[in-house]
Amino acid sequence: MLKLKINDKEIEVEEGLTVLQACEAAGVEIPRFCYHERLSIAGNCRMCLVEMEKSPKPIASCAMPATDGMNIKTNTPLVEKARKGVMEFLLVNHPLDCPVCDQGGECDLQDQSMYYGLDKSRFKENKRYVSDKYMGPLIKTQMTRCIHCTRCIRFATEVAGVPELGAIGRGEDMQITTYLEKAMESELSANVVDLCPVGALTSKPYVFEARPWELKKTETIDVMDAVGSNIRVDSYGWEVKRVLPRNNDDINEEWISDKTRYACDGLKNQRLDTPYVKIDDQFKKITWKEAYDILTKKIANVLPDKIAGLTGDLTDMETMYIVKEFFEKTIKSPNLDCRSDHIYVDNSNRSNYIFNPTLNGIEQSDLVVIIGANPRFEATILNSRIRKSYLNNNLQIFSYGDVGNLTYPYKILPNDTSEIKSLVDGDSQLSKKIISAKKPIVILGQSFFKIKSAQTLFDQLNNFLKSNGKINNEWNSIGVISNHSATVGAYDLDLINNESSRNITLDKIQNNTNEILFLFGQDNLNFTKKNEFVVYIGTHGDKGAEMSDLILPGAAYTEKESHYTNLEGKLQKTYKASYPPGDALEDWEIVNKLSELIKRKKLFKNKNELIDSMINYLKLKKDKGSNTLEKSKNEFVNEKIAISEMDYYYSNVIARASKTMSECKNSLLKLMKTGTDG
Amino acid sequence: MSIKKISKYQPEKFEFNENNLKISKEIISKYPEGKQKSAVMSLLYLVQNQNQNWIPLAAMKYIAKLLHMPYIKVYEVATFYSMYNLTPVGKYFYQVCTTTPCMLRGAYKLVEACKEKISKNENEISEDGNCSWVEVECLGACVNAPMIQINENYYEDLSKDKLLKIIDETKNGKQPKPGSYKGRFNSAPETERTTLNNLKNA
């Protein structure tokens, strides 16, 4: 511990901190532009000047390491004068366009100039003009406003791992740009908008939409991928205007992926706002009463066994739980599943389907083996953690199969199941590496669980890791990456038919043995419709709604309070930022009402009862566990693990309905076509 | 000084010739393992030598690939330093020093000469395509002011007439003799005084 004095107050801080951090520990706020906790230190804005005893000049506190016996003063006239001087220089070339600047109201420069800025300018010369740069469909640039803090460059190089941003020229004429002004090729690119302390980089889709003080801010959870990033949704009336990250050191730190941030305009497009019925291949608007009538009559005339249901990628746990109850108690059908493909999962033990090492654990790990996954697209935030660990701990990374640029170097191994077999038998080089590693992580993607011998290999891998002490009370090496926010929650709630390692419900659906098929926000189903009566309960008019005969409009994730479990198994709650459009209802209400009409009894009196019951179910499951799958009869098959290419910008209904996501996709396609990356 | 403009004319491809490739390998080998990127400045200079005094974008890409660094990093370096030319210049590239000592000794007369004989504006290639000129900051030969640099040689103690002659020579494709044009050796005293002993011409 170091002892130092800050404004005559004695304080003890840990070693390795900077003066600025020590000041913060002492409760003294230091103005800054270039310094950022999660980026490297640049020390070029000079706003954080403080006075240090025995130093003839004020020092930049962000770059000065704290040492024993320092005497720092932050409230002297010298400091104030120095900072005012710095501010004057920063404002020399900064345009006075706050009234038309999107950053207004949340601008560091604006805020700090309230204290350190002079009321008049002594600068009589012309201000510098800088031409605007193209940085892709998400980032709007107004480079005249740039104060050269280089936060964006450091973010792109360090966190995003795409060294495409740079500063060309020098001195006053320095300009921030991408190489020859092509779009930034990163899924984290829009975080530079948050990092920019001025209005040089602002959000293109959000341009001139609203002022920050007009917006209702709701802290909630993202559902675009399984990571469950913490976000803040800013809404204006019904409309969700933008999504911003919220700090959570355990999950997303303070970054979010572009999809999380910009798919929100998909909440406005192609929404289902009233029930529809298909008559002669035409959708006709109907009332809720009519819709319920049609549906209850249908259900009354069909054997329970002929009714099947599938839940979707974005379905919240409340809905899944009530759907489960609905199938078990109201219509008594066993045909309910959450998987739209034949994916193997044994949900008897939670560690079989969650990311056991946790996101924070990645930073302690020393070896990562990726099997059947592309973490960059499937879990962007998780991938940035791997990169962070690669930079800080020299993490070694291996991948079965070439999955393209992951923003860090990795060794490519052939993606055959035989290779994995030799890994779990302890024959390969990598087996020895795993054994000697302290905290290895084996990342298993959904593509791994799709192969024929998934069960056998998974069991063997489990045994191999267990017998070598890599799965114990402190550390579990198995990290499963789920692709969708609903997946882990669904497994927790046993929304799978675990009589076999195959998806029986899906088999039945695809063989057209059902008469009624419920799709709860399920849009990925691959099947040819025959005589089934398909009911779609969801938010967007997409694939699922298209093939359905009856559409019941539901609520999207920003429009209801609900729970989601992320890929690490953390249960998180979303809050209501907006409300469902038109006549749409929250999904659980629809199912509850349906049950009331069929059985004359609601499943739950209100939402609280539903949530209590669900939490209770999860608790009981934790204590008791559920049925285990039969031991694998599934023999080993030698095959390639096809790593399914994920359409990052189109991975769910909301993203597909989003114009911004389409633009991103087009700009990416254009990049690939012109081959500007040489 | 404003930001350097990139030429609109860009060759498709650039590669070091055999000799320069050998030199570049030698340069790179001077740096320890993992620090090869440090060779970027020398290599950019090498490009300029090979490619008529300027660096095309293709060459920046070529160097980036050679040193395994992002394109933007090479681009940053190339735009930062004023002595890397990013647009084509004449085969004879005149750099006229106009910093204070040269200016006092008549550097603007030299600029006039350039304007008359080479091109009206800086960075414009002359009609015959052989020469171009640019004003630069101090080249460090103040004792021999005013002076210019043509490619790698210094031409010192100039006057407008002398420079006009030099320009004529280069236009005819001859290499003018570098050094002082007052007949003195390097920057030796003009009065032939070589020691402190003889105070006659002090």
Interface residues (C-beta under 8 A of the other chain):
Chain A: P163 E164 L165 G166 A167 I168 G169 R170 G171 D173 Q175 T177 T178 Y179 L180 G678
Chain B: M1 S2 I3 K4 L57 K61 K65 P70 Y71 I72 K73 Y75 E76 T79 F80
